[in-house]
């Protein structure tokens, strides 16, 4: 069962502004990565369902978080249907992220009061997601839509809360464009947790990157 309600999760996402996104088939690598992110100040983490037996890795990882990383909210991404989502919810996933808008996932998560974040690419999809009870929508891939799309959505729909994933980097200039456009938070994968960090096991560098990124987001918001 989830340890955090959907409201608690979305509040933390909007508070921190950063959701590290990561998948690896090796549980030890995952532990090192999430531990480094935790040391850097991250309290939200999205493990993506992108490989065979990902659910087994997730099962061990969420136990690790509960035992070793108090306050870390672990959820799962790349969920394409309700049956996949249900599997991860049984393991304790605290939120579900999907690359597309799926109403079956909405029903599943709403029944359990779990935060679900659907990927949306149009104002119609965003409106439908909100009608289904969505607290936070994901613009994906951000590299295709860009900050101007977010700004255009926020014009007629200022109540819409948006997370963007894909096309977000840890540079100040890139983050500034997204937050000025009106996003509540950003999901960052390989631009934050790069291949060189994994291959070199330079987890201290990852901690520094997370800390710096969180600081930059805080500064941008307080401008």
C-alpha positions in Angstrom: 0.0 0.0 0.0 1.1 3.6 -0.7 2.5 5.5 2.3 1.4 8.9 0.9 -1.9 10.3 -0.4 -2.1 11.9 -3.8 -2.4 15.4 -2.2 0.8 14.8 -0.1 2.6 13.7 -3.2 1.6 16.5 -5.5 2.4 19.1 -2.7 5.9 17.7 -2.4 6.4 17.6 -6.2 5.3 21.3 -6.5 7.4 22.2 -3.4 10.7 20.7 -4.7 10.1 21.3 -8.4 12.3 18.3 -9.4 11.5 14.7 -10.1 14.5 12.5 -10.9 13.6 9.8 -13.5 15.5 6.6 -13.8 15.5 2.9 -14.7 18.2 0.3 -14.4 17.9 -3.5 -14.3 20.5 -3.8 -11.5 19.0 -3.1 -8.1 22.3 -2.1 -6.6 22.7 0.6 -9.2 19.2 1.8 -8.4 19.9 2.0 -4.7 23.1 4.0 -5.3 21.3 6.4 -7.6 18.3 7.0 -5.3 20.5 7.3 -2.3 22.6 10.0 -4.1 19.5 11.9 -5.1 18.3 11.7 -1.5 21.5 13.1 -0.2 21.2 15.9 -2.7 17.8 16.8 -1.3 15.3 15.1 -3.6 12.3 13.6 -1.9 10.5 12.4 -5.0 11.8 9.8 -7.4 10.2 8.2 -10.5 11.4 4.6 -11.3 10.4 3.9 -14.9 8.9 0.6 -16.0 11.1 0.1 -19.0 12.7 -3.3 -18.8 11.9 -7.0 -18.2 11.2 -7.8 -14.5 11.2 -4.0 -13.7 8.5 -4.8 -11.1 11.0 -7.0 -9.2 13.6 -4.3 -9.1 10.9 -1.8 -8.0 9.8 -4.1 -5.2 13.2 -4.2 -3.7 13.8 -0.5 -4.2 10.7 0.6 -2.4 11.6 -1.6 0.5 15.0 0.0 0.6 13.4 3.5 0.6 11.1 2.6 3.5 14.0 1.2 5.5 16.8 3.6 4.7 15.4 6.8 3.2 12.7 8.3 5.4 10.5 10.8 3.5 11.5 9.6 0.0 8.3 9.3 -2.1 8.9 6.6 -4.7 6.5 6.2 -7.7 6.6 4.5 -11.1 6.5 5.8 -14.6 6.0 4.5 -18.1 2.8 2.8 -17.1 0.7 2.1 -20.2 -2.5 0.4 -18.8 -4.3 -0.2 -15.5 -3.2 -3.8 -15.2 0.5 -2.7 -15.1 -0.4 0.1 -12.7 -2.2 -2.3 -10.4 0.9 -4.5 -10.1 3.1 -1.6 -9.0 0.4 -0.2 -6.6 0.3 -3.6 -4.9 4.0 -3.1 -4.2 3.5 0.3 -2.7 4.0 2.8 -5.5 3.0 6.2 -4.3 2.2 7.7 -7.7 1.7 6.5 -11.3 3.0 8.3 -14.4 1.9 7.4 -17.9 3.2 8.6 -21.3 -0.4 8.9 -22.5 -3.9 9.7 -21.2 -5.6 6.4 -20.1 -8.9 6.5 -18.4 -8.5 3.0 -17.0 -5.5 4.2 -15.1 -7.5 7.2 -13.8 -10.2 4.9 -12.5 -7.6 2.6 -10.8 -5.7 5.4 -9.1 -8.8 7.5 -8.1 -10.3 4.5 -6.4 -7.2 4.3 -4.2 -6.6 8.0 -3.9 -3.2 7.7 -5.6 -1.7 10.5 -7.6 -1.7 9.7 -11.4 0.0 11.9 -13.9 -1.0 11.3 -17.5 1.0 12.4 -20.5 -1.0 15.0 -22.5 -0.2 16.7 -25.8 -3.2 18.9 -26.4 -5.6 21.2 -24.5 -8.4 18.7 -25.1 -6.4 15.9 -23.4 -5.5 18.2 -20.5 -9.1 19.1 -20.1 -10.2 15.5 -20.1 -7.5 14.5 -17.6 -8.8 17.2 -15.3 -12.4 16.1 -15.7 -11.2 12.7 -14.6 -9.7 14.2 -11.4 -6.1 14.8 -12.4 -4.1 17.0 -10.1 -1.1 17.3 -12.3 -0.6 16.7 -16.0 2.6 15.8 -17.8 3.6 17.5 -21.1 5.6 14.9 -22.9 7.9 15.0 -24.7 8.9 18.5 -23.6 11.5 18.7 -26.4 8.7 18.5 -29.0 6.2 21.0 -27.4 8.6 23.5 -25.7 8.0 26.2 -23.1 5.8 28.2 -25.5 3.2 25.3 -25.4 3.1 25.4 -21.6 2.7 29.2 -21.7 -0.1 29.0 -24.2 -2.0 26.4 -22.1 -1.6 28.5 -18.9 -3.2 31.5 -20.6 -6.8 30.2 -20.9 -6.3 27.6 -18.1 -4.3 29.2 -15.3 -5.6 26.5 -12.9 -3.8 23.7 -14.8 -0.8 22.3 -13.0 1.9 21.0 -15.4 5.0 18.8 -15.1 7.2 18.5 -18.1 9.5 15.6 -18.9 11.7 15.0 -21.9 13.8 17.9 -23.2 14.6 19.3 -19.7 18.2 19.8 -18.8 19.9 20.9 -15.6 21.2 24.1 -17.1 20.0 27.3 -15.5 18.9 28.7 -18.9 16.8 25.7 -19.7 15.2 25.5 -16.3 14.4 29.2 -16.4 12.5 28.8 -19.6 10.3 26.1 -18.3 9.5 27.7 -14.9 8.9 31.1 -16.4 6.4 29.4 -18.8 4.5 28.1 -15.7 5.4 24.5 -15.0 5.0 23.3 -11.4 7.9 20.8 -11.6 10.2 19.0 -14.1 11.1 15.4 -14.5 14.7 14.9 -15.6 16.3 11.6 -16.6 19.6 11.2 -18.4 20.4 14.9 -18.3 20.6 14.6 -14.5 21.5 10.9 -14.1 23.9 10.6 -17.0 25.5 7.5 -18.4 29.0 8.6 -17.3 27.8 8.8 -13.7 26.6 5.2 -13.9 29.6 3.9 -15.7 32.1 5.7 -13.4 30.0 5.1 -10.3 30.4 8.8 -9.5 27.4 9.1 -7.2 28.9 12.0 -5.4 28.6 14.0 -8.7 24.9 13.1 -8.9 24.4 14.3 -5.3 26.0 17.6 -6.3 23.9 17.9 -9.4 20.6 17.3 -7.6 21.5 19.8 -4.9 22.5 22.4 -7.5 19.4 21.8 -9.6 17.1 22.1 -6.5 18.8 25.4 -5.6 18.5 26.8 -9.1 14.8 26.0 -9.1 14.3 27.6 -5.8 16.1 30.7 -6.9 14.1 30.9 -10.2 10.9 30.7 -8.3 11.9 33.5 -5.9 12.9 35.9 -8.6 
